[in-house]
Amino acid sequence: MDWIRIFPVVRTVWNWWRSRLGANEPKVDEILNSRIFTSDLRLEDVHVINDFIRTLRRYENQYLDPTIQLRAGELAWEMAQLMSLVARTFFSVPGGWLKFYPDRIDEDVYRAEWKELNEKLEKAWEAYKTYRLAVKDRLMV
């Protein structure tokens, strides 16, 4: 019996609970390479990435393998830099969405900010891939 299909409320609760579990690879990929890149971002996506950054910076992570600790620190830094730019350049629009400069601004400013956003996205994604590779290499038994 599939409880999620039978009771729609269960689906809603399950989706909320699953979203609070944190950022997994497909979710980070979707947020970085789809949502931010296409300039459409949900407010909950910002919370997921910020929770992910806090998780990487937790006190207990200082006891990890030195390479993983280094990569986690680099990833947290790059993600924080990206989210700082997102906070500065994305603005709330109806429906719980954030858009990259939804109102008209100077074209040169728009291009410069878009270029910076793409550079920070690339750095954050590369740091994420490096972190995942370090974890995979260290945790192989």
Secondary structure, 3 states (H helix, E strand, C coil): CCHHHHCHHHHHHHHHHHHHCCCCHHHHHHHHHHHHCCCEEEHHHHHHHHHHHHHHCCHHHHHCCHHHHHHHHHHHHHHHHHHHHHHHHEEEECCCEEEECCCCCCHHHHHHHHHHHHHHHHHHHHHHHHHHHHHHHHHCC
